[in-house]
Amino acid sequence: MTRQEALAWLEAQYQASYQQKGASSKSKAWDLTNMTKFALHLGNPHEKFKSVHVAGTNGKGSTSHMIASILQEAGCKVGLFTSPHLKDFKERIHVNDHMIAKDATIAFVKQYKEIVDKLQLSFFELTVGMAFYHFALQNVDIAVVEVGLGGRLDATNIITPEVSVITNIGLDHVKILGDTLSKIAAEKAGIIKENIPVVVGEFHEETFPVFKEKAQQVNSKLYLAEKTIQKKYQTDLLGDYQQKNYKSAVQAVQLLNGFQITEIHIQNGLAKVVSNTNLQGRWQILSTTPKTICDTAHNKEGLELNMQQLQKESFETLHIVFGVVNDKNLSEIFSILPKDAIYYFCNPQLNRALPAHELQEVAATYHRIGNVYNSVSEAYSAAKKHATHADGIYIGGSNFVVAEIL
């Protein structure tokens, strides 16, 4: 297999995963059997490093990056696994501030393509295996591992972490995780391991009892970060919602045994998340005139926080470049988005994208008015053309919309 063939095969796995069924599905990769077999074939690399496991509906990516940044400031060699990527597949797998090298991904594909095909692994299972193998090879001190979907049956859940983190719960991926908050919480609670402390970011009367019960069953001490972490910190990740995320991150690192993490490490780590981990797409300012903001929020809870943040900005007119994938509850989303904005409806370049004209039609029933554009870039160009320096532009609705802009 040549380099080009290895890269083409990897890209084909990615496209098949996202174009057809999304990152995960019940029909494929929705149990741990094949992931366990794959890990065994790789030599169980996940048993060769310590880890922190992070789940949640929103904020798990930012929280993971915060934890990794703090650990880096403490002098640790830190693996970081997150998903999805925005611009480059290699974003998913970091050691400190370095993405996995292209040569390393090619070597992994060449060596393990046969077992991947034999087990019919999903793209996500493939990437989890690649990440754990890379972290073991790089001899990391600790890895921060973000759950892909849910928790209980997610491919990452073969690890036994030093601490588990559940940021929050919202109604997302309901066809897979369940149609109530308590059902979704039960899936997320699947990362809670016996005698391993668990951090829950936020209290919710419907979900907290689920976490409390599971923690009691496995003798896991539970910490509610919004109550236990009272000190205020500054972070370079913009957006008020990051104040919730950093509490989970701080509580998590404070529970790690065997690591010398000081208050200075926490302060510096939170202040340098972007430079330490190269995180993008979280309330990212692309321009100041007009002020242009992109954010990967893609469900009711995430978008609601974004809209609250937008209300604190001062714009003469707000322009919203917006696209979604086809599994979203549009009635919930459009009840949150502002009526007095000008919309630029578009769809990202994947089969699961909701066609822009359908998005426009639904939006009109909620009195959100705008034109349809053939691509995300065309919609963004139109917004920039129409916006004055006193206006604002918001780009969002999907990771894939933000990815095409970045």
C-alpha positions as CSV (number, residue, x, y, z in Angstrom):
1,M,0.0,0.0,0.0
2,T,1.4,3.4,-1.0
3,R,1.2,6.6,1.0
4,Q,-1.5,7.9,-1.4
5,E,-3.5,4.7,-1.1
6,A,-3.3,4.8,2.7
7,L,-4.5,8.4,2.8
8,A,-7.3,7.7,0.2
9,W,-8.5,4.7,2.2
10,L,-8.5,6.7,5.5
11,E,-10.5,9.5,3.7
12,A,-12.9,6.9,2.3
13,Q,-13.6,5.6,5.9
14,Y,-14.3,9.1,7.1
15,Q,-16.6,10.0,4.2
16,A,-18.5,6.7,4.6
17,S,-19.0,7.4,8.3
18,Y,-20.3,10.9,8.0
19,Q,-22.1,10.8,4.7
20,Q,-24.2,7.8,5.6
21,K,-25.0,7.5,9.2
22,G,-23.0,10.1,11.2
23,A,-20.2,9.5,13.6
24,S,-21.9,6.5,15.3
25,S,-25.0,4.5,14.9
26,K,-26.9,1.6,16.5
27,S,-26.4,-0.6,13.5
28,K,-22.6,-0.3,13.5
29,A,-20.1,0.4,16.3
30,W,-22.7,0.6,19.0
31,D,-21.1,-1.8,21.4
32,L,-17.6,-2.4,22.7
33,T,-17.0,-5.9,21.3
34,N,-15.1,-5.0,18.2
35,M,-13.3,-2.1,20.0
36,T,-12.1,-4.5,22.6
37,K,-10.9,-7.0,20.0
38,F,-9.1,-4.1,18.1
39,A,-7.4,-2.9,21.3
40,L,-6.2,-6.5,22.1
41,H,-4.8,-6.7,18.6
42,L,-2.9,-3.4,19.2
43,G,-1.5,-4.7,22.5
44,N,-4.1,-3.0,24.7
45,P,-2.3,0.4,24.4
46,H,-5.0,2.1,26.6
47,E,-3.6,0.2,29.6
48,K,-0.2,1.8,29.2
49,F,-1.1,5.4,30.2
50,K,-3.3,7.2,32.7
51,S,-6.3,9.0,31.5
52,V,-9.2,11.4,32.1
53,H,-12.5,10.5,30.5
54,V,-14.9,13.4,29.5
55,A,-18.5,13.0,28.4
56,G,-21.5,15.5,28.0
57,T,-23.9,16.9,25.5
58,N,-22.1,20.3,25.3
59,G,-18.8,21.6,26.5
60,K,-16.9,18.3,26.6
61,G,-14.5,19.4,23.9
62,S,-13.7,22.7,25.5
63,T,-13.4,21.0,28.9
64,S,-11.1,18.4,27.5
65,H,-8.8,21.0,26.0
66,M,-8.8,23.0,29.3
67,I,-7.7,19.9,31.3
68,A,-5.0,19.1,28.8
69,S,-3.7,22.7,28.9
70,I,-3.5,22.7,32.7
71,L,-1.7,19.4,32.6
72,Q,0.8,20.7,30.0
73,E,1.5,23.7,32.3
74,A,2.3,21.2,35.0
75,G,5.0,19.7,32.8
76,C,3.1,16.6,31.8
77,K,3.3,15.0,28.4
78,V,-0.4,14.9,27.5
79,G,-2.3,13.0,25.0
80,L,-5.6,14.6,23.8
81,F,-8.3,12.8,21.8
82,T,-11.3,14.8,20.6
83,S,-13.9,14.6,17.8
84,P,-15.0,15.7,15.3
85,H,-12.2,17.6,13.6
86,L,-12.8,20.9,11.8
87,K,-10.1,21.2,9.2
88,D,-7.7,18.3,9.5
89,F,-8.3,14.7,10.6
90,K,-5.1,14.9,12.6
91,E,-6.7,17.5,15.0
92,R,-8.3,14.5,16.8
93,I,-5.0,13.2,18.1
94,H,-2.6,15.5,19.9
95,V,0.4,15.0,22.1
96,N,0.9,18.4,23.9
97,D,0.5,21.0,21.1
98,H,1.5,18.6,18.3
99,M,-1.0,16.8,16.1
100,I,-0.2,13.3,15.1
101,A,2.1,13.3,12.1
102,K,0.8,12.3,8.7
103,D,3.6,9.6,8.5
104,A,2.3,8.1,11.8
105,T,-1.3,7.9,10.5
106,I,0.0,6.3,7.2
107,A,2.1,3.8,9.1
108,F,-0.9,2.9,11.3
109,V,-3.2,2.4,8.3
110,K,-0.6,0.2,6.5
111,Q,-0.1,-2.0,9.5
112,Y,-3.6,-2.4,10.7
113,K,-5.9,-1.9,7.7
114,E,-6.4,-5.7,7.5
115,I,-7.8,-6.1,11.0
116,V,-9.9,-2.9,10.6
117,D,-11.5,-4.4,7.5
118,K,-11.9,-7.9,9.1
119,L,-13.7,-6.5,12.2
120,Q,-15.6,-4.0,10.0
121,L,-14.7,-1.2,12.4
122,S,-16.3,2.2,12.2
123,F,-14.2,5.2,11.4
124,F,-14.6,6.3,15.1
125,E,-13.3,3.0,16.4
126,L,-10.4,3.2,14.0
127,T,-9.5,6.7,15.3
128,V,-9.8,5.7,18.9
129,G,-7.5,2.8,18.3
130,M,-5.0,5.0,16.4
131,A,-5.1,7.6,19.2
132,F,-4.5,5.0,22.0
133,Y,-1.7,3.4,20.0
134,H,-0.1,6.7,19.4
135,F,-0.3,7.8,23.0
136,A,1.3,4.6,24.2
137,L,4.0,4.8,21.6
138,Q,4.7,8.4,22.6
139,N,4.8,7.3,26.3
140,V,2.4,10.1,27.5
141,D,2.0,10.7,31.2
142,I,-1.7,11.0,30.8
143,A,-4.3,11.3,28.1
144,V,-7.5,13.3,28.1
145,V,-10.1,11.3,26.2
146,E,-13.4,12.9,24.9
147,V,-16.3,10.6,24.4
148,G,-17.6,10.5,20.9
149,L,-21.3,9.8,21.5
150,G,-23.1,8.9,24.7
151,G,-20.7,7.1,27.0
152,R,-21.7,3.6,28.0
153,L,-21.2,2.0,24.6
154,D,-18.8,4.6,23.1
155,A,-15.6,3.1,21.7
156,T,-13.6,5.2,24.2
157,N,-15.2,3.5,27.1
158,I,-12.6,0.7,27.2
159,I,-10.4,2.9,29.4
160,T,-10.3,3.0,33.2
161,P,-9.6,6.6,33.9
162,E,-8.2,8.4,37.0
163,V,-11.3,10.6,36.9
164,S,-14.5,10.7,34.9
165,V,-16.2,14.0,33.9
166,I,-19.7,14.6,32.7
167,T,-20.2,18.2,31.7
168,N,-24.0,18.5,31.2
169,I,-27.0,16.8,29.6
170,G,-29.2,18.0,26.7
171,L,-31.6,16.5,24.2
172,D,-29.3,15.5,21.4
173,H,-28.9,12.3,19.3
174,V,-32.2,11.2,20.8
175,K,-32.7,8.4,18.2
176,I,-29.6,6.7,19.6
177,L,-29.3,7.8,23.2
178,G,-33.0,8.1,24.2
179,D,-35.8,10.7,24.0
180,T,-35.6,12.0,27.6
181,L,-32.9,13.7,29.7
182,S,-32.9,10.8,32.2
183,K,-32.4,8.2,29.4
184,I,-29.5,10.2,27.9
185,A,-28.0,10.7,31.4
186,A,-28.0,6.9,31.9
187,E,-26.0,6.5,28.7
188,K,-23.5,9.2,29.8
189,A,-23.3,7.7,33.3
190,G,-21.9,4.6,31.6
191,I,-18.4,6.1,31.9
192,I,-18.6,6.1,35.7
193,K,-16.3,3.3,36.9
194,E,-15.9,1.5,40.1
195,N,-14.0,3.4,42.8
196,I,-13.2,6.1,40.2
197,P,-14.2,9.7,41.2
198,V,-16.7,11.4,38.8
199,V,-17.2,15.1,38.2
200,V,-20.6,16.3,37.1
201,G,-20.5,19.9,35.8
202,E,-24.0,21.1,36.4
203,F,-27.0,20.1,38.5
204,H,-30.3,19.3,36.8
205,E,-33.2,17.8,38.8
206,E,-33.9,15.2,36.1
207,T,-30.4,14.0,35.5
208,F,-28.4,14.4,38.7
209,P,-30.2,11.6,40.5
210,V,-29.2,9.2,37.6
211,F,-25.5,10.1,38.2
212,K,-25.8,9.9,42.0
213,E,-27.4,6.5,41.8
214,K,-24.8,5.1,39.4
215,A,-22.0,6.5,41.5
216,Q,-23.4,4.9,44.6
217,Q,-23.7,1.6,42.8
218,V,-20.0,1.5,41.9
219,N,-18.7,3.3,45.0
220,S,-17.6,6.3,43.0
221,K,-17.3,9.6,44.8
222,L,-19.3,12.3,43.0
223,Y,-18.4,16.0,42.8
224,L,-20.7,18.7,41.5
225,A,-18.3,21.2,40.0
226,E,-20.7,24.1,39.9
227,K,-20.9,23.9,43.7
228,T,-17.4,22.8,44.7
229,I,-15.4,25.2,42.5
230,Q,-16.2,28.7,43.6
231,K,-13.0,30.5,42.6
232,K,-13.2,32.6,39.4
233,Y,-10.6,32.0,36.7
234,Q,-9.8,33.8,33.4
235,T,-9.6,31.7,30.2
236,D,-8.6,32.6,26.7
237,L,-11.7,30.7,25.4
238,L,-14.3,33.3,24.8
239,G,-18.0,33.0,25.6
240,D,-19.6,33.1,29.0
241,Y,-20.5,29.4,28.9
242,Q,-16.8,28.6,29.3
243,Q,-17.2,29.6,33.0
244,K,-19.2,26.4,33.4
245,N,-16.6,24.3,31.6
246,Y,-13.6,25.5,33.5
247,K,-15.2,24.5,36.8
248,S,-15.4,20.9,35.5
249,A,-11.8,21.1,34.3
250,V,-10.5,22.5,37.6
251,Q,-12.3,19.9,39.7
252,A,-11.0,17.1,37.5
253,V,-7.4,18.1,37.8
254,Q,-7.7,18.6,41.5
255,L,-8.7,15.0,41.8
256,L,-5.7,13.5,40.0
257,N,-3.4,11.6,42.3
258,G,0.3,11.5,41.5
259,F,0.4,14.8,39.6
260,Q,1.9,18.0,41.1
261,I,-0.7,20.5,39.9
262,T,-0.5,23.9,41.5
263,E,-2.8,26.9,41.4
264,I,-0.3,28.6,39.0
265,H,-0.6,25.6,36.6
266,I,-4.4,26.0,36.7
267,Q,-4.3,29.7,36.1
268,N,-1.8,29.5,33.3
269,G,-3.4,26.5,31.7
270,L,-6.8,28.1,31.5
271,A,-5.3,31.3,30.2
272,K,-3.5,29.5,27.4
273,V,-5.9,26.8,26.2
274,V,-5.7,28.0,22.5
275,S,-1.9,28.2,22.3
276,N,-1.4,25.0,24.2
277,T,-3.9,22.9,22.4
278,N,-4.8,24.7,19.2
279,L,-8.6,24.6,19.9
280,Q,-10.7,26.4,17.3
281,G,-14.4,27.1,16.7
282,R,-15.5,28.1,20.2
283,W,-16.8,31.6,20.1
284,Q,-13.9,32.4,17.7
285,I,-13.6,35.9,16.5
286,L,-12.8,36.0,12.8
287,S,-13.0,39.7,12.3
288,T,-13.7,42.9,14.3
289,T,-15.1,45.1,11.5
290,P,-17.7,43.8,11.3
291,K,-17.4,41.7,14.3
292,T,-17.7,38.1,13.1
293,I,-18.1,35.2,15.4
294,C,-18.2,31.4,14.6
295,D,-19.2,28.7,17.1
296,T,-19.7,25.0,16.7
297,A,-22.8,24.9,18.9
298,H,-25.3,22.7,17.1
299,N,-28.1,21.8,19.5
300,K,-30.7,23.6,21.6
301,E,-28.6,24.0,24.7
302,G,-25.5,25.1,23.0
303,L,-27.2,27.5,20.7
304,E,-29.2,29.0,23.6
305,L,-26.0,29.9,25.3
306,N,-24.7,31.4,22.1
307,M,-27.8,33.5,21.6
308,Q,-27.6,34.8,25.2
309,Q,-24.0,35.8,24.5
310,L,-25.0,37.6,21.3
311,Q,-27.5,39.6,23.2
312,K,-24.6,41.2,25.2
313,E,-23.0,42.4,21.9
314,S,-23.9,45.7,20.4
315,F,-24.8,45.4,16.7
316,E,-26.9,47.6,14.4
317,T,-27.9,44.5,12.5
318,L,-27.1,40.9,13.1
319,H,-26.4,38.6,10.1
320,I,-26.6,34.9,10.7
321,V,-24.9,32.3,8.4
322,F,-26.7,29.1,9.3
323,G,-26.8,25.5,8.3
324,V,-27.6,22.2,10.1
325,V,-27.5,18.5,9.6
326,N,-30.8,16.7,9.0
327,D,-31.3,15.2,12.5
328,K,-31.9,18.5,14.4
329,N,-35.1,19.5,16.1
330,L,-35.7,22.7,14.1
331,S,-38.7,23.9,16.2
332,E,-36.5,24.0,19.3
333,I,-33.7,25.7,17.4
334,F,-35.7,28.4,15.7
335,S,-37.6,29.3,18.9
336,I,-34.1,30.3,20.2
337,L,-32.7,32.2,17.2
338,P,-33.5,35.9,17.0
339,K,-36.4,37.1,14.7
340,D,-34.7,40.5,13.9
341,A,-31.6,39.0,12.2
342,I,-30.9,38.6,8.5
343,Y,-30.4,34.9,7.7
344,Y,-28.1,33.3,5.1
345,F,-29.2,29.7,4.8
346,C,-26.7,27.2,3.5
347,N,-25.8,23.6,3.9
348,P,-22.3,22.1,4.5
349,Q,-20.9,19.7,1.9
350,L,-22.1,16.3,3.2
351,N,-25.1,14.1,2.5
352,R,-26.5,14.5,6.0
353,A,-26.8,18.2,5.6
354,L,-30.3,19.6,5.6
355,P,-30.8,21.3,2.2
356,A,-30.7,25.0,2.6
357,H,-34.1,25.6,0.8
358,E,-35.8,23.2,3.4
359,L,-34.1,25.1,6.2
360,Q,-35.4,28.4,4.7
361,E,-38.9,27.0,4.5
362,V,-39.0,25.9,8.1
363,A,-37.4,29.1,9.3
364,A,-40.1,31.1,7.5
365,T,-42.8,29.4,9.6
366,Y,-41.0,30.9,12.6
367,H,-40.7,34.3,11.0
368,R,-36.9,33.9,10.5
369,I,-36.3,35.3,7.0
370,G,-33.3,35.0,4.7
371,N,-32.0,33.8,1.4
372,V,-30.6,30.5,0.3
373,Y,-27.0,30.1,-0.9
374,N,-25.3,27.3,-2.7
375,S,-22.5,26.9,-0.2
376,V,-21.3,28.0,3.2
377,S,-18.6,30.2,1.6
378,E,-21.1,31.9,-0.7
379,A,-23.4,32.6,2.3
380,Y,-20.5,34.1,4.3
381,S,-19.4,36.2,1.3
382,A,-23.0,37.6,1.0
383,A,-23.1,38.4,4.7
384,K,-19.8,40.2,4.5
385,K,-21.0,42.1,1.5
386,H,-24.2,43.3,3.2
387,A,-22.9,43.9,6.7
388,T,-21.6,47.4,7.7
389,H,-18.8,47.9,10.2
390,A,-21.4,48.5,12.9
391,D,-23.1,45.1,12.2
392,G,-22.3,41.6,13.4
393,I,-22.0,38.3,11.7
394,Y,-22.6,34.9,13.5
395,I,-21.7,31.7,11.7
396,G,-23.0,28.4,13.2
397,G,-25.6,25.6,13.4
398,S,-23.1,22.8,12.7
399,N,-19.5,21.8,13.2
400,F,-19.4,21.3,9.5
401,V,-20.5,24.9,8.7
402,V,-17.8,26.3,10.9
403,A,-15.2,23.9,9.4
404,E,-15.9,25.1,5.9
405,I,-15.3,28.7,7.0
406,L,-12.1,28.0,8.9
